[in-house]
């Protein structure tokens, strides 16, 4: 024998057979619970209470926390931008100081070379009148001395510039630059001037 279908078979003791295979269950006479008019006022009260509680929680707990997080983030971002601006200004000042010291060192080297050249030329001119043959040999030696001093002075300028650049880069980045990069930069600077 086949089992009765619970959807179409009424519970025992109910007389709800309507005919033609339709079952009228007593609960079928009621509307969807949220739309029933006799519970509508209670539903509105619970809706208002739930909305009020949710609003209170959002206004007193969640939104102040979110606002605090956003404020902290904005403050930290502003602080970081100010620090970056300050560090950029320091880097610009250090770069300008380096360029100035390099120009000063090169100017001093030219001045020393010119002074040495002038001194040697004056001495050579005075002696040329008395001993022209001997002066030619001394003039060659003087030119060699001048070239050596100029190279020595330029070597000192390169050393000073290298030390200054290394100190600036180390101060700005916190790491000492490698020697090869520093030499390439000094070579480019020397060829540019």
PASERO-15316 format. One record per residue (C-alpha): chain; x, y, z. Coordinates in nm, 2 decimals. Last residue first. Example, Ala and Ser with C-alpha at 12.3 -4.5 7.8 and 13.67 -1.06 7.14 Angstrom:
<recs>
 chaine      x      y      z
      A   1.37  -0.11   0.71
      A   1.23  -0.45   0.78
</recs>
This chain:
<recs>
 chaine      x      y      z
      A   8.32   7.13  -1.58
      A   8.11   6.84  -1.72
      A   8.42   6.61  -1.75
      A   8.50   6.65  -1.38
      A   8.14   6.60  -1.28
      A   8.11   6.29  -1.49
      A   8.44   6.15  -1.34
      A   8.31   6.24  -0.98
      A   7.99   6.04  -1.05
      A   8.18   5.75  -1.19
      A   8.42   5.75  -0.89
      A   8.12   5.75  -0.64
      A   7.95   5.47  -0.82
      A   8.27   5.26  -0.81
      A   8.34   5.34  -0.44
      A   8.00   5.21  -0.31
      A   7.80   5.46  -0.13
      A   7.78   5.45   0.25
      A   7.43   5.38   0.38
      A   7.20   5.60   0.59
      A   7.04   5.75   0.28
      A   7.08   6.12   0.34
      A   7.38   6.11   0.58
      A   7.56   5.84   0.38
      A   7.50   6.04   0.06
      A   7.63   6.36   0.21
      A   7.93   6.19   0.37
      A   8.02   6.02   0.04
      A   7.98   6.34  -0.15
      A   8.21   6.53   0.09
      A   8.47   6.25   0.08
      A   8.46   6.24  -0.30
      A   8.48   6.62  -0.33
      A   8.77   6.64  -0.10
      A   8.95   6.36  -0.28
      A   8.87   6.51  -0.62
      A   8.99   6.85  -0.50
      A   9.31   6.70  -0.36
      A   9.37   6.53  -0.70
      A   9.31   6.86  -0.87
      A   9.57   7.02  -0.64
      A   9.81   6.73  -0.71
      A   9.74   6.75  -1.08
      A   9.80   7.13  -1.07
      A  10.11   7.08  -0.86
      A  10.25   6.82  -1.10
      A  10.17   7.04  -1.40
      A  10.34   7.34  -1.25
      A  10.64   7.13  -1.16
      A  10.66   7.00  -1.52
      A  10.63   7.35  -1.64
      A  10.90   7.47  -1.41
      A  11.13   7.19  -1.52
      A  11.08   7.29  -1.89
      A  11.14   7.65  -1.79
      A  11.46   7.55  -1.61
      A  11.60   7.39  -1.92
      A  11.51   7.69  -2.13
      A  11.64   7.92  -1.86
      A  12.00   7.78  -1.89
      A  12.01   7.89  -2.25
      A  11.85   8.23  -2.18
      A  12.08   8.32  -1.89
      A  12.06   8.68  -1.79
      A  11.75   8.80  -1.97
      A  11.58   8.47  -1.92
      A  11.63   8.48  -1.54
      A  11.39   8.77  -1.49
      A  11.14   8.62  -1.74
      A  11.16   8.28  -1.57
      A  11.10   8.42  -1.23
      A  10.79   8.61  -1.35
      A  10.66   8.31  -1.54
      A  10.70   8.09  -1.23
      A  10.52   8.33  -1.01
      A  10.24   8.38  -1.26
      A  10.19   8.00  -1.31
      A  10.19   7.94  -0.94
      A   9.93   8.21  -0.89
      A   9.72   8.07  -1.18
      A   9.74   7.72  -1.05
      A   9.65   7.83  -0.70
      A   9.36   8.04  -0.83
      A   9.24   7.75  -1.05
      A   9.26   7.51  -0.75
      A   9.08   7.77  -0.53
      A   8.80   7.80  -0.79
      A   8.77   7.42  -0.81
      A   8.74   7.40  -0.43
      A   8.48   7.68  -0.42
      A   8.28   7.52  -0.70
      A   8.29   7.18  -0.52
      A   8.20   7.35  -0.19
      A   7.90   7.53  -0.36
      A   7.78   7.21  -0.52
      A   7.80   7.02  -0.19
      A   7.62   7.30  -0.01
      A   7.34   7.30  -0.28
      A   7.31   6.92  -0.25
      A   7.29   6.94   0.13
      A   7.03   7.22   0.11
      A   6.82   7.01  -0.13
      A   6.85   6.70   0.09
      A   6.74   6.91   0.39
      A   6.44   7.04   0.20
      A   6.35   6.69   0.09
      A   6.38   6.57   0.45
      A   6.14   6.84   0.56
      A   5.89   6.77   0.29
      A   5.91   6.40   0.37
      A   5.85   6.47   0.74
      A   5.55   6.70   0.66
      A   5.41   6.43   0.44
      A   5.45   6.16   0.71
      A   5.29   6.39   0.97
      A   4.99   6.46   0.74
      A   4.95   6.08   0.67
      A   4.97   6.01   1.04
      A   4.71   6.27   1.12
      A   4.48   6.15   0.84
      A   4.52   5.79   0.95
      A   4.45   5.88   1.32
      A   4.14   6.08   1.21
      A   4.01   5.79   1.00
      A   4.06   5.54   1.28
      A   3.89   5.77   1.53
      A   3.59   5.83   1.29
      A   3.56   5.45   1.25
      A   3.56   5.40   1.62
      A   3.31   5.69   1.67
      A   3.09   5.54   1.40
      A   3.08   5.19   1.55
      A   3.00   5.25   1.92
      A   2.78   5.55   2.00
      A   2.61   5.63   1.67
      A   2.60   5.27   1.53
      A   2.49   5.12   1.86
      A   2.22   5.39   1.91
      A   2.09   5.35   1.55
      A   2.08   4.97   1.59
      A   1.89   5.00   1.92
      A   1.65   5.26   1.76
      A   1.59   5.04   1.45
      A   1.52   4.74   1.67
      A   1.28   4.93   1.89
      A   1.11   5.09   1.59
      A   1.07   4.76   1.41
      A   0.95   4.60   1.73
      A   0.68   4.87   1.77
      A   0.59   4.84   1.40
      A   0.55   4.46   1.43
      A   0.33   4.50   1.74
      A   0.11   4.74   1.55
      A   0.08   4.51   1.25
      A  -0.01   4.20   1.45
      A  -0.39   4.23   1.40
      A  -0.35   4.34   1.04
      A  -0.17   4.03   0.92
      A   0.08   4.12   0.65
      A   0.40   4.02   0.84
      A   0.23   3.68   0.91
      A   0.14   3.59   0.55
      A  -0.24   3.56   0.55
      A  -0.45   3.31   0.74
      A  -0.71   3.07   0.59
      A  -0.44   2.82   0.49
      A  -0.38   2.74   0.86
      A  -0.71   2.55   0.87
      A  -0.59   2.32   0.59
      A  -0.80   2.31   0.28
      A  -0.70   2.01   0.08
      A  -0.78   2.00  -0.29
      A  -0.81   1.67  -0.47
      A  -1.14   1.75  -0.65
      A  -1.32   1.80  -0.32
      A  -1.29   2.04  -0.03
      A  -1.16   1.80   0.23
      A  -1.10   1.98   0.55
      A  -1.26   1.77   0.82
      A  -0.97   1.74   1.06
      A  -0.93   1.45   1.30
      A  -0.61   1.31   1.15
      A  -0.39   1.57   0.97
      A  -0.50   1.64   0.62
      A  -0.33   1.46   0.33
      A  -0.22   1.67   0.04
      A   0.12   1.78   0.16
      A   0.18   1.48   0.38
      A   0.14   1.24   0.08
      A  -0.01   0.91   0.20
      A   0.22   0.60   0.18
      A   0.13   0.35  -0.09
      A   0.00   0.00   0.00
</recs>
